[in-house]
Amino acid sequence: MDSRADFLSDESHRIRFVYIPKHTSCLNQIECWFSILVRRLLKRITVRSTEELSQKILNFIDYFNQHFAKPFVWKFKGFKDHK
């Protein structure tokens, strides 16, 4: 296992694996935001360029922030048997 761990954590590789807990709050918050973006915008649009896509996303962010934005509620209480 040491050689596998060394291989996976080798910084010279093009792709590196980084292991973090699934309950990491920043990831869950980002996942919530991207879920909103996908459901409300990206599933329904057709774009002709990356510039158009970028502009549509920025417009959606402005609109969302003005009309719907509110803090996400973090509900993770921790593990009961965590040592």
MMTF fields as JSON, N, C-alpha, C and O atoms, coordinates in Angstrom:
{
  "mmtfVersion": "1.0.0",
  "mmtfProducer": "UNKNOWN",
  "numBonds": 331,
  "numAtoms": 332,
  "numGroups": 83,
  "numChains": 1,
  "numModels": 1,
  "chainsPerModel": [1],
  "groupsPerChain": [83],
  "chainIdList": ["A"],
  "bondAtomList": [4, 2, 8, 6, 12, 10, 16, 14, 20, 18, 24, 22, 28, 26, 32, 30, 36, 34, 40, 38, 44, 42, 48, 46, 52, 50, 56, 54, 60, 58, 64, 62, 68, 66, 72, 70, 76, 74, 80, 78, 84, 82, 88, 86, 92, 90, 96, 94, 100, 98, 104, 102, 108, 106, 112, 110, 116, 114, 120, 118, 124, 122, 128, 126, 132, 130, 136, 134, 140, 138, 144, 142, 148, 146, 152, 150, 156, 154, 160, 158, 164, 162, 168, 166, 172, 170, 176, 174, 180, 178, 184, 182, 188, 186, 192, 190, 196, 194, 200, 198, 204, 202, 208, 206, 212, 210, 216, 214, 220, 218, 224, 222, 228, 226, 232, 230, 236, 234, 240, 238, 244, 242, 248, 246, 252, 250, 256, 254, 260, 258, 264, 262, 268, 266, 272, 270, 276, 274, 280, 278, 284, 282, 288, 286, 292, 290, 296, 294, 300, 298, 304, 302, 308, 306, 312, 310, 316, 314, 320, 318, 324, 322, 328, 326],
  "bondOrderList": [1, 1, 1, 1, 1, 1, 1, 1, 1, 1, 1, 1, 1, 1, 1, 1, 1, 1, 1, 1, 1, 1, 1, 1, 1, 1, 1, 1, 1, 1, 1, 1, 1, 1, 1, 1, 1, 1, 1, 1, 1, 1, 1, 1, 1, 1, 1, 1, 1, 1, 1, 1, 1, 1, 1, 1, 1, 1, 1, 1, 1, 1, 1, 1, 1, 1, 1, 1, 1, 1, 1, 1, 1, 1, 1, 1, 1, 1, 1, 1, 1, 1],
  "groupList": [{"groupName": "MET", "atomNameList": ["N", "CA", "C", "O"], "elementList": ["N", "C", "C", "O"], "formalChargeList": [0, 0, 0, 0], "bondAtomList": [1, 0, 2, 1, 3, 2], "bondOrderList": [1, 1, 2], "singleLetterCode": "M", "chemCompType": "L-PEPTIDE LINKING"}, {"groupName": "ASP", "atomNameList": ["N", "CA", "C", "O"], "elementList": ["N", "C", "C", "O"], "formalChargeList": [0, 0, 0, 0], "bondAtomList": [1, 0, 2, 1, 3, 2], "bondOrderList": [1, 1, 2], "singleLetterCode": "D", "chemCompType": "L-PEPTIDE LINKING"}, {"groupName": "SER", "atomNameList": ["N", "CA", "C", "O"], "elementList": ["N", "C", "C", "O"], "formalChargeList": [0, 0, 0, 0], "bondAtomList": [1, 0, 2, 1, 3, 2], "bondOrderList": [1, 1, 2], "singleLetterCode": "S", "chemCompType": "L-PEPTIDE LINKING"}, {"groupName": "ARG", "atomNameList": ["N", "CA", "C", "O"], "elementList": ["N", "C", "C", "O"], "formalChargeList": [0, 0, 0, 0], "bondAtomList": [1, 0, 2, 1, 3, 2], "bondOrderList": [1, 1, 2], "singleLetterCode": "R", "chemCompType": "L-PEPTIDE LINKING"}, {"groupName": "ALA", "atomNameList": ["N", "CA", "C", "O"], "elementList": ["N", "C", "C", "O"], "formalChargeList": [0, 0, 0, 0], "bondAtomList": [1, 0, 2, 1, 3, 2], "bondOrderList": [1, 1, 2], "singleLetterCode": "A", "chemCompType": "L-PEPTIDE LINKING"}, {"groupName": "PHE", "atomNameList": ["N", "CA", "C", "O"], "elementList": ["N", "C", "C", "O"], "formalChargeList": [0, 0, 0, 0], "bondAtomList": [1, 0, 2, 1, 3, 2], "bondOrderList": [1, 1, 2], "singleLetterCode": "F", "chemCompType": "L-PEPTIDE LINKING"}, {"groupName": "LEU", "atomNameList": ["N", "CA", "C", "O"], "elementList": ["N", "C", "C", "O"], "formalChargeList": [0, 0, 0, 0], "bondAtomList": [1, 0, 2, 1, 3, 2], "bondOrderList": [1, 1, 2], "singleLetterCode": "L", "chemCompType": "L-PEPTIDE LINKING"}, {"groupName": "GLU", "atomNameList": ["N", "CA", "C", "O"], "elementList": ["N", "C", "C", "O"], "formalChargeList": [0, 0, 0, 0], "bondAtomList": [1, 0, 2, 1, 3, 2], "bondOrderList": [1, 1, 2], "singleLetterCode": "E", "chemCompType": "L-PEPTIDE LINKING"}, {"groupName": "HIS", "atomNameList": ["N", "CA", "C", "O"], "elementList": ["N", "C", "C", "O"], "formalChargeList": [0, 0, 0, 0], "bondAtomList": [1, 0, 2, 1, 3, 2], "bondOrderList": [1, 1, 2], "singleLetterCode": "H", "chemCompType": "L-PEPTIDE LINKING"}, {"groupName": "ILE", "atomNameList": ["N", "CA", "C", "O"], "elementList": ["N", "C", "C", "O"], "formalChargeList": [0, 0, 0, 0], "bondAtomList": [1, 0, 2, 1, 3, 2], "bondOrderList": [1, 1, 2], "singleLetterCode": "I", "chemCompType": "L-PEPTIDE LINKING"}, {"groupName": "VAL", "atomNameList": ["N", "CA", "C", "O"], "elementList": ["N", "C", "C", "O"], "formalChargeList": [0, 0, 0, 0], "bondAtomList": [1, 0, 2, 1, 3, 2], "bondOrderList": [1, 1, 2], "singleLetterCode": "V", "chemCompType": "L-PEPTIDE LINKING"}, {"groupName": "TYR", "atomNameList": ["N", "CA", "C", "O"], "elementList": ["N", "C", "C", "O"], "formalChargeList": [0, 0, 0, 0], "bondAtomList": [1, 0, 2, 1, 3, 2], "bondOrderList": [1, 1, 2], "singleLetterCode": "Y", "chemCompType": "L-PEPTIDE LINKING"}, {"groupName": "PRO", "atomNameList": ["N", "CA", "C", "O"], "elementList": ["N", "C", "C", "O"], "formalChargeList": [0, 0, 0, 0], "bondAtomList": [1, 0, 2, 1, 3, 2], "bondOrderList": [1, 1, 2], "singleLetterCode": "P", "chemCompType": "L-PEPTIDE LINKING"}, {"groupName": "LYS", "atomNameList": ["N", "CA", "C", "O"], "elementList": ["N", "C", "C", "O"], "formalChargeList": [0, 0, 0, 0], "bondAtomList": [1, 0, 2, 1, 3, 2], "bondOrderList": [1, 1, 2], "singleLetterCode": "K", "chemCompType": "L-PEPTIDE LINKING"}, {"groupName": "THR", "atomNameList": ["N", "CA", "C", "O"], "elementList": ["N", "C", "C", "O"], "formalChargeList": [0, 0, 0, 0], "bondAtomList": [1, 0, 2, 1, 3, 2], "bondOrderList": [1, 1, 2], "singleLetterCode": "T", "chemCompType": "L-PEPTIDE LINKING"}, {"groupName": "CYS", "atomNameList": ["N", "CA", "C", "O"], "elementList": ["N", "C", "C", "O"], "formalChargeList": [0, 0, 0, 0], "bondAtomList": [1, 0, 2, 1, 3, 2], "bondOrderList": [1, 1, 2], "singleLetterCode": "C", "chemCompType": "L-PEPTIDE LINKING"}, {"groupName": "ASN", "atomNameList": ["N", "CA", "C", "O"], "elementList": ["N", "C", "C", "O"], "formalChargeList": [0, 0, 0, 0], "bondAtomList": [1, 0, 2, 1, 3, 2], "bondOrderList": [1, 1, 2], "singleLetterCode": "N", "chemCompType": "L-PEPTIDE LINKING"}, {"groupName": "GLN", "atomNameList": ["N", "CA", "C", "O"], "elementList": ["N", "C", "C", "O"], "formalChargeList": [0, 0, 0, 0], "bondAtomList": [1, 0, 2, 1, 3, 2], "bondOrderList": [1, 1, 2], "singleLetterCode": "Q", "chemCompType": "L-PEPTIDE LINKING"}, {"groupName": "TRP", "atomNameList": ["N", "CA", "C", "O"], "elementList": ["N", "C", "C", "O"], "formalChargeList": [0, 0, 0, 0], "bondAtomList": [1, 0, 2, 1, 3, 2], "bondOrderList": [1, 1, 2], "singleLetterCode": "W", "chemCompType": "L-PEPTIDE LINKING"}, {"groupName": "GLY", "atomNameList": ["N", "CA", "C", "O"], "elementList": ["N", "C", "C", "O"], "formalChargeList": [0, 0, 0, 0], "bondAtomList": [1, 0, 2, 1, 3, 2], "bondOrderList": [1, 1, 2], "singleLetterCode": "G", "chemCompType": "PEPTIDE LINKING"}],
  "groupTypeList": [0, 1, 2, 3, 4, 1, 5, 6, 2, 1, 7, 2, 8, 3, 9, 3, 5, 10, 11, 9, 12, 13, 8, 14, 2, 15, 6, 16, 17, 9, 7, 15, 18, 5, 2, 9, 6, 10, 3, 3, 6, 6, 13, 3, 9, 14, 10, 3, 2, 14, 7, 7, 6, 2, 17, 13, 9, 6, 16, 5, 9, 1, 11, 5, 16, 17, 8, 5, 4, 13, 12, 5, 10, 18, 13, 5, 13, 19, 5, 13, 1, 8, 13],
  "groupIdList": [1, 2, 3, 4, 5, 6, 7, 8, 9, 10, 11, 12, 13, 14, 15, 16, 17, 18, 19, 20, 21, 22, 23, 24, 25, 26, 27, 28, 29, 30, 31, 32, 33, 34, 35, 36, 37, 38, 39, 40, 41, 42, 43, 44, 45, 46, 47, 48, 49, 50, 51, 52, 53, 54, 55, 56, 57, 58, 59, 60, 61, 62, 63, 64, 65, 66, 67, 68, 69, 70, 71, 72, 73, 74, 75, 76, 77, 78, 79, 80, 81, 82, 83],
  "secStructList": [7, 2, 2, 2, 2, 2, 2, 2, 2, 7, 6, 6, 1, 1, 1, 7, 7, 7, 7, 7, 7, 6, 6, 7, 2, 2, 2, 2, 2, 2, 2, 2, 2, 2, 2, 2, 2, 2, 2, 2, 6, 4, 4, 4, 7, 7, 7, 1, 1, 2, 2, 2, 2, 2, 2, 2, 2, 2, 2, 2, 2, 2, 2, 2, 2, 2, 2, 6, 7, 7, 7, 7, 7, 7, 7, 7, 7, 7, 7, 6, 6, 7, 7],
  "xCoordList": [0.806, 0.0, 0.854, 0.439, 2.031, 2.873, 3.209, 3.163, 3.546, 3.905, 2.697, 2.839, 1.515, 0.297, 0.022, -0.271, 0.115, -0.099, 0.933, 0.599, 2.17, 3.217, 2.906, 3.036, 2.494, 2.155, 1.005, 1.082, -0.061, -1.237, -0.977, -1.638, -0.034, 0.239, 1.432, 1.813, 2.02, 3.163, 2.76, 1.908, 3.365, 3.004, 3.468, 3.045, 4.323, 4.782, 3.761, 3.88, 2.782, 1.751, 0.798, 0.555, 0.268, -0.669, -1.951, -2.502, -2.402, -3.601, -3.182, -2.493, -3.6, -3.3, -4.589, -5.595, -4.586, -5.736, -5.558, -4.514, -6.574, -6.553, -7.772, -8.9, -7.554, -8.653, -9.078, -8.274, -10.351, -10.917, -12.251, -12.85, -12.716, -13.994, -15.149, -15.175, -16.118, -17.277, -18.122, -18.832, -18.064, -18.902, -18.244, -18.725, -17.167, -16.489, -17.46, -18.038, -17.637, -18.686, -18.533, -19.531, -17.319, -17.169, -17.609, -18.195, -17.339, -17.773, -19.287, -19.87, -19.921, -21.373, -22.031, -23.036, -21.496, -22.059, -21.901, -22.821, -20.769, -20.52, -21.434, -21.975, -21.605, -22.506, -23.935, -24.63, -24.376, -25.715, -25.83, -26.811, -24.824, -24.865, -24.859, -25.647, -23.986, -23.94, -25.217, -25.623, -25.845, -27.122, -28.178, -28.95, -28.209, -29.142, -28.827, -29.727, -27.565, -27.153, -27.558, -28.075, -27.324, -27.662, -29.168, -29.649, -29.929, -31.38, -32.074, -33.018, -31.619, -32.332, -31.808, -32.505, -30.611, -30.055, -29.494, -29.944, -28.54, -27.757, -28.537, -28.226, -29.536, -30.32, -31.142, -31.516, -31.431, -32.394, -31.807, -32.56, -30.499, -29.947, -29.158, -28.663, -29.061, -28.178, -27.303, -27.801, -26.015, -25.08, -24.208, -24.018, -23.684, -22.848, -21.366, -20.52, -21.055, -19.641, -19.441, -20.393, -18.186, -17.885, -18.134, -18.479, -17.959, -18.23, -19.721, -20.088, -20.576, -22.018, -22.398, -23.208, -21.822, -22.084, -21.654, -22.394, -20.473, -19.966, -20.895, -21.192, -21.355, -22.241, -23.582, -24.122, -24.113, -25.382, -25.234, -26.12, -24.127, -23.894, -23.765, -24.347, -23.01, -22.867, -24.2, -24.494, -25.006, -26.335, -27.215, -27.947, -27.14, -27.921, -27.486, -28.327, -26.193, -25.682, -26.202, -26.646, -26.155, -26.676, -28.163, -28.605, -28.932, -30.377, -30.662, -31.499, -29.973, -30.181, -29.848, -30.594, -28.742, -28.348, -29.359, -29.578, -29.974, -30.956, -32.294, -32.957, -32.695, -34.053, -34.177, -35.215, -33.188, -33.366, -32.3, -32.505, -31.202, -30.067, -30.392, -30.989, -29.987, -30.048, -28.978, -28.553, -28.537, -27.467, -27.923, -29.075, -27.018, -27.305, -27.233, -26.397, -28.084, -28.093, -27.281, -27.599, -26.239, -25.375, -25.947, -26.114, -26.257, -26.941, -26.089, -26.562, -24.861, -24.023, -23.699, -23.16, -24.028, -23.819, -22.543, -22.174, -21.9, -20.722, -21.071, -22.243, -20.059, -20.26, -20.403, -19.619, -21.38, -21.607, -20.492, -20.093, -19.987, -18.953, -17.562, -16.664, -17.393, -16.088, -15.098, -15.404, -13.902, -12.905, -11.843, -10.926],
  "yCoordList": [-1.206, 0.0, 1.278, 2.305, 1.207, 2.403, 2.847, 4.039, 1.901, 2.272, 2.841, 3.765, 2.296, 2.832, 4.251, 5.136, 4.47, 5.801, 6.782, 7.918, 6.347, 7.209, 7.543, 8.692, 6.53, 6.744, 7.739, 8.663, 7.553, 8.415, 9.847, 10.776, 10.03, 11.377, 12.046, 13.15, 11.417, 11.963, 13.228, 13.172, 14.353, 15.637, 15.786, 16.714, 14.891, 14.998, 14.422, 14.649, 13.697, 13.151, 14.24, 15.216, 14.058, 15.031, 15.112, 16.195, 13.992, 13.938, 13.477, 12.468, 14.222, 13.859, 13.563, 14.233, 12.585, 12.262, 12.904, 12.759, 13.609, 14.238, 13.727, 13.867, 13.152, 12.584, 13.547, 13.964, 13.888, 14.761, 14.156, 13.388, 14.479, 13.93, 14.366, 15.496, 13.45, 13.783, 14.881, 15.59, 15.037, 16.019, 17.4, 18.259, 17.618, 18.907, 20.015, 19.972, 20.988, 21.983, 22.79, 23.086, 23.149, 23.969, 23.201, 23.788, 21.917, 21.138, 21.033, 21.158, 20.81, 20.694, 22.006, 21.991, 23.12, 24.413, 24.646, 25.14, 24.303, 24.468, 23.541, 23.935, 22.312, 21.383, 21.916, 21.766, 22.533, 23.141, 24.227, 24.282, 25.08, 26.177, 25.655, 26.117, 24.707, 24.174, 23.431, 23.43, 22.809, 22.154, 23.179, 22.936, 24.307, 25.385, 25.904, 26.073, 26.153, 26.659, 25.699, 26.126, 24.423, 23.435, 23.357, 23.412, 23.228, 23.065, 24.293, 24.163, 25.47, 26.686, 27.331, 28.148, 26.989, 27.643, 26.662, 26.633, 25.878, 25.125, 24.027, 23.71, 23.443, 22.392, 22.922, 22.154, 24.214, 24.763, 25.672, 26.264, 25.802, 26.791, 26.137, 25.016, 26.87, 26.536, 27.748, 28.872, 27.532, 28.642, 28.333, 27.174, 29.379, 29.23, 29.437, 29.153, 29.939, 30.184, 30.158, 30.253, 30.027, 30.067, 31.457, 31.593, 32.488, 33.849, 34.02, 34.633, 33.474, 33.562, 32.782, 33.251, 31.607, 30.816, 31.578, 31.645, 32.146, 32.917, 34.076, 34.308, 34.801, 35.93, 35.483, 36.141, 34.374, 33.866, 33.457, 33.718, 32.826, 32.439, 33.662, 33.7, 34.669, 35.889, 36.609, 37.131, 36.642, 37.254, 36.492, 37.095, 35.16, 34.354, 34.614, 34.739, 34.695, 34.957, 36.291, 36.381, 37.333, 38.647, 38.565, 39.082, 37.916, 37.786, 36.974, 37.363, 35.858, 35.003, 35.757, 35.682, 36.477, 37.225, 38.304, 38.566, 38.93, 39.982, 39.438, 40.076, 38.268, 37.804, 36.568, 36.394, 35.72, 34.445, 34.113, 33.221, 34.79, 34.388, 34.465, 35.429, 33.429, 33.394, 32.422, 31.568, 32.535, 31.639, 30.182, 29.886, 29.279, 27.862, 27.494, 28.023, 26.614, 26.166, 24.883, 23.881, 24.926, 23.77, 22.93, 23.428, 21.648, 20.796, 19.658, 18.889, 19.535, 18.433, 18.635, 19.671, 17.641, 17.752, 17.029, 17.1, 16.358, 15.594, 14.141, 13.772, 13.33, 11.9, 11.638, 12.155, 10.854, 10.548, 9.688, 9.875, 8.75, 7.854, 8.211, 7.37, 9.461, 9.91, 10.03, 10.623, 9.466, 9.474, 10.49, 10.636],
  "zCoordList": [0.0, 0.0, 0.0, -0.537, 0.597, 0.601, -0.813, -1.115, -1.681, -3.047, -3.79, -4.592, -3.527, -4.172, -3.69, -4.494, -2.386, -1.836, -2.385, -2.723, -2.473, -3.04, -4.493, -4.916, -5.253, -6.66, -6.807, -7.617, -6.027, -6.153, -5.691, -6.155, -4.793, -4.29, -4.973, -4.583, -5.965, -6.681, -7.448, -8.334, -7.11, -7.713, -9.16, -9.849, -9.625, -11.008, -11.991, -13.195, -11.515, -12.401, -12.864, -12.156, -14.051, -14.61, -13.763, -13.562, -13.286, -12.449, -11.066, -10.915, -10.067, -8.679, -7.951, -8.185, -7.081, -6.255, -4.894, -4.258, -4.455, -3.151, -2.399, -2.87, -1.26, -0.491, 0.603, 1.436, 0.582, 1.61, 2.053, 1.301, 3.227, 3.694, 2.801, 2.314, 2.585, 1.751, 2.38, 1.667, 3.686, 4.36, 4.459, 5.198, 3.734, 3.775, 3.375, 2.289, 4.231, 4.034, 2.755, 2.097, 2.389, 1.191, -0.054, -0.963, -0.106, -1.263, -1.327, -2.403, -0.204, -0.205, -0.615, -1.327, -0.188, -0.569, -2.068, -2.719, -2.604, -4.033, -4.828, -5.861, -4.351, -5.027, -5.054, -6.058, -3.97, -3.934, -5.003, -5.744, -5.07, -6.035, -7.474, -8.298, -7.782, -9.144, -9.506, -10.668, -8.542, -8.792, -9.209, -10.137, -8.534, -8.89, -10.29, -11.112, -10.552, -11.868, -12.988, -14.02, -12.782, -13.812, -14.009, -15.141, -12.904, -13.026, -13.603, -14.382, -13.231, -13.642, -14.919, -15.52, -15.341, -16.519, -17.539, -18.684, -17.144, -18.115, -18.831, -19.979, -18.185, -18.84, -20.002, -20.888, -20.02, -20.965, -22.033, -22.806, -22.101, -23.029, -24.152, -24.033, -25.229, -26.336, -26.561, -26.635, -26.669, -26.89, -28.088, -28.457, -28.686, -29.879, -29.6, -30.449, -28.396, -28.083, -26.571, -25.797, -26.175, -24.746, -24.172, -22.998, -24.997, -24.54, -24.234, -23.231, -25.106, -24.876, -23.615, -22.815, -23.44, -22.234, -20.993, -20.012, -21.035, -19.908, -19.565, -18.393, -20.578, -20.344, -19.758, -18.869, -20.252, -19.723, -18.259, -17.445, -17.93, -16.536, -15.65, -14.566, -16.092, -15.301, -15.137, -14.062, -16.191, -16.088, -15.106, -14.321, -15.153, -14.221, -12.785, -11.895, -12.555, -11.201, -10.69, -9.545, -11.524, -11.111, -10.783, -9.757, -11.653, -11.444, -10.179, -9.365, -10.017, -8.848, -7.563, -6.587, -7.561, -6.362, -6.001, -4.818, -6.984, -6.718, -6.226, -5.409, -6.715, -6.456, -5.573, -4.935, -5.505, -4.818, -3.78, -2.958, -3.799, -2.965, -1.485, -1.006, -0.78, 0.678, 1.129, 0.352, 2.366, 2.82, 2.821, 3.138, 2.467, 2.586, 4.065, 4.797, 4.495, 5.886, 5.986, 5.346, 6.79, 6.962, 8.088, 9.201, 7.818, 8.786, 9.333, 10.17, 8.886, 9.362, 10.835, 11.223, 11.651, 13.096, 13.559, 14.732, 12.661, 13.039, 13.235, 13.293, 13.334, 13.562, 15.048, 15.845, 15.431, 16.854, 17.427, 18.576, 16.639, 17.15, 16.618, 16.599, 16.188, 15.67, 16.809, 17.844, 16.622, 17.71, 17.46, 18.268]
}
